[in-house]
Amino acid sequence: MAILKILTYPDPQLKNLAAPVTAFDEDLQTFLVDLEETMRAGPGGVGIAAPQVGRFERIVIVDVGSKPKITHHGRLVLINPEISEWEGFDIEREGCMSVPDYTGNVIRATQIHLVAQDETGTTHEYDLEGYEARAVQHEIDHLDGLLFIDRLVSRRYDLFQRKVYKPKPKN
């Protein structure tokens, strides 16, 4: 197990398109363990995509279960994910491990229907809503070379410097 290096903006590799996964082998299984460990090591990380660590394959892990009062499906390993339907929209603030210094307001669908393979290659379908749907859309964008800053409502008014919290000095 290893924590992988996360590519950060403005690294041009973040614009690369990810290729479909065709081999569900031991190498993939090892990578999935490392990718999840990398996601969980980040502050507040609820999702990660393979391109964020320099592997340009259509792989996403999302787990919003740590957020209270959120409808969710638990830990999702989504390989070759495709959104087949979407409905509604909402504007919410997003952040990203690949854009660590900023957050921004982004419009996303409130409900999506998703088809994806799991780590064994078995195909599943999911109906996702709310925060979980937003997180999945955010991660799928990474597979298409997009960051949340590419989807800001307004570049002028909807990008915010992330606050840095310093520990209080001891007396």
Backbone torsions as a table, in degrees:
resi	resn	phi	psi	omega
1	MET	NA	142.0	-177.9
2	ALA	-150.5	146.2	172.0
3	ILE	-89.3	122.3	-175.1
4	LEU	-87.8	154.1	178.0
5	LYS	-74.5	129.8	-179.9
6	ILE	-92.4	127.9	174.8
7	LEU	-69.8	137.7	179.5
8	THR	-123.3	149.7	177.7
9	TYR	-57.6	133.7	15.6
10	PRO	-101.7	31.3	-179.9
11	ASP	-52.7	121.7	-176.3
12	PRO	-65.0	-19.4	178.9
13	GLN	-63.8	-24.0	179.6
14	LEU	-65.0	-13.7	178.0
15	LYS	-91.2	-5.5	-179.7
16	ASN	-66.3	145.2	173.6
17	LEU	-84.5	141.4	-179.8
18	ALA	-90.4	141.8	179.7
19	ALA	-89.9	151.6	176.6
20	PRO	-61.4	147.1	174.6
21	VAL	-81.8	131.4	179.1
22	THR	-118.4	-22.4	-177.8
23	ALA	-112.3	117.3	177.6
24	PHE	-101.3	69.3	-170.9
25	ASP	-111.9	-171.8	-178.9
26	GLU	-62.4	-37.8	177.9
27	ASP	-59.7	-42.3	177.9
28	LEU	-63.6	-44.5	-178.4
29	GLN	-61.1	-43.3	178.2
30	THR	-63.4	-43.6	179.1
31	PHE	-62.1	-41.6	-179.5
32	LEU	-60.7	-39.1	177.2
33	VAL	-62.7	-46.3	179.9
34	ASP	-66.2	-39.4	-179.7
35	LEU	-64.3	-43.9	179.2
36	GLU	-66.1	-40.7	177.9
37	GLU	-61.6	-38.8	177.9
38	THR	-64.3	-43.7	178.5
39	MET	-60.2	-47.2	-175.6
40	ARG	-71.4	-21.0	178.9
41	ALA	-77.3	-20.6	-179.5
42	GLY	-79.8	151.1	179.5
43	PRO	-69.1	117.9	176.5
44	GLY	70.3	14.4	-177.6
45	GLY	-67.7	123.2	177.7
46	VAL	-114.9	-3.0	-179.5
47	GLY	-163.3	155.8	176.7
48	ILE	-155.3	149.0	177.9
49	ALA	-121.6	146.0	-177.3
50	ALA	-53.2	-40.4	179.8
51	PRO	-60.3	-22.9	179.2
52	GLN	-66.0	-19.5	178.7
53	VAL	-115.1	17.7	173.7
54	GLY	84.4	14.5	174.8
55	ARG	-110.9	112.7	-169.3
56	PHE	-95.4	64.0	175.6
57	GLU	-125.8	157.1	-174.8
58	ARG	-81.6	77.9	-177.4
59	ILE	-132.1	131.0	179.8
60	VAL	-138.2	142.3	169.6
61	ILE	-123.3	131.3	177.9
62	VAL	-134.8	134.4	174.5
63	ASP	-149.0	100.6	-179.7
64	VAL	-96.6	12.1	-176.8
65	GLY	-61.1	-20.6	180.0
66	SER	-78.1	-12.7	179.6
67	LYS	-86.5	128.3	-177.1
68	PRO	-70.3	146.7	173.0
69	LYS	59.8	35.1	-179.9
70	ILE	-116.2	131.0	174.2
71	THR	-69.6	129.2	-178.2
72	HIS	-156.9	167.9	179.9
73	HIS	-104.1	11.3	-176.7
74	GLY	80.1	-155.4	-179.0
75	ARG	-71.4	125.3	179.5
76	LEU	-117.5	121.6	168.7
77	VAL	-101.0	115.1	-174.2
78	LEU	-116.7	111.5	-179.7
79	ILE	-112.8	132.2	-175.5
80	ASN	54.3	47.5	-177.1
81	PRO	-71.6	144.2	176.9
82	GLU	-138.6	127.9	174.6
83	ILE	-85.3	119.1	-177.2
84	SER	-98.8	-22.9	177.7
85	GLU	-147.0	149.5	173.9
86	TRP	-146.3	158.1	-175.4
87	GLU	-152.2	147.8	177.4
88	GLY	67.1	172.7	173.2
89	PHE	-155.4	156.1	179.7
90	ASP	-152.5	151.9	176.0
91	ILE	-105.7	125.7	178.7
92	GLU	-141.9	161.2	177.6
93	ARG	-81.7	135.7	177.4
94	GLU	-127.9	153.3	172.0
95	GLY	-130.7	174.8	-175.8
96	CYS	-158.2	140.8	177.0
97	MET	-64.3	-24.4	179.4
98	SER	-85.8	-9.4	174.9
99	VAL	-130.8	69.2	-167.6
100	PRO	-68.2	-20.0	-174.0
101	ASP	-95.3	-1.6	-174.2
102	TYR	-138.5	157.7	166.8
103	THR	-130.0	166.5	-179.3
104	GLY	-162.1	158.6	178.0
105	ASN	-85.0	126.2	-175.1
106	VAL	-132.3	139.9	173.8
107	ILE	-87.9	130.4	176.8
108	ARG	-139.0	158.9	172.9
109	ALA	-66.1	144.7	179.8
110	THR	-86.5	-21.8	178.3
111	GLN	-139.6	137.3	177.7
112	ILE	-137.1	152.9	170.0
113	HIS	-110.2	127.2	-171.6
114	LEU	-124.8	139.0	172.4
115	VAL	-118.8	129.1	-178.9
116	ALA	-154.9	160.8	173.7
117	GLN	-96.5	154.4	174.4
118	ASP	-95.3	-170.1	-175.2
119	GLU	-67.2	-14.3	177.4
120	THR	-97.9	-6.8	-178.6
121	GLY	97.4	-0.4	178.4
122	THR	-73.6	133.9	-179.1
123	THR	-85.1	136.7	178.2
124	HIS	-130.8	156.7	173.3
125	GLU	-121.7	141.8	-178.2
126	TYR	-134.0	142.7	167.3
127	ASP	-108.6	115.2	-174.7
128	LEU	-115.8	150.1	179.2
129	GLU	-143.1	163.8	173.4
130	GLY	59.1	-136.4	-174.9
131	TYR	-61.2	-39.0	179.6
132	GLU	-64.5	-41.6	177.3
133	ALA	-62.3	-41.5	178.8
134	ARG	-61.8	-46.7	-178.4
135	ALA	-61.5	-42.2	179.6
136	VAL	-65.1	-43.4	178.6
137	GLN	-61.4	-41.8	179.1
138	HIS	-58.9	-47.3	-178.2
139	GLU	-69.4	-38.5	177.5
140	ILE	-62.8	-34.0	175.8
141	ASP	-55.7	-39.1	178.6
142	HIS	-59.0	-33.2	-179.9
143	LEU	-68.5	-23.0	-179.5
144	ASP	-103.7	15.1	177.3
145	GLY	74.1	24.6	-179.6
146	LEU	-114.0	144.5	173.1
147	LEU	-114.4	163.2	179.9
148	PHE	-59.6	-28.6	179.5
149	ILE	-67.9	-17.7	174.6
150	ASP	-78.1	-13.6	-176.0
151	ARG	-117.3	14.6	-179.7
152	LEU	-57.3	143.7	175.8
153	VAL	-59.2	-48.9	177.4
154	SER	-143.9	125.0	178.6
155	ARG	-64.1	-27.4	-176.9
156	ARG	-79.3	-39.0	-171.9
157	TYR	-113.0	-9.6	-171.3
158	ASP	-119.7	22.1	173.4
159	LEU	-117.6	129.5	-173.5
160	PHE	-128.7	136.3	174.8
161	GLN	-66.8	131.6	-179.8
162	ARG	-72.2	138.6	178.1
163	LYS	-74.6	141.0	175.8
164	VAL	-107.7	119.7	-178.5
165	TYR	-94.8	125.8	179.2
166	LYS	-105.4	144.3	178.5
167	PRO	-66.7	146.2	178.7
168	LYS	-70.3	139.3	179.3
169	PRO	-68.1	145.0	178.5
170	LYS	-84.2	140.5	179.8
171	ASN	-89.3	NA	NA
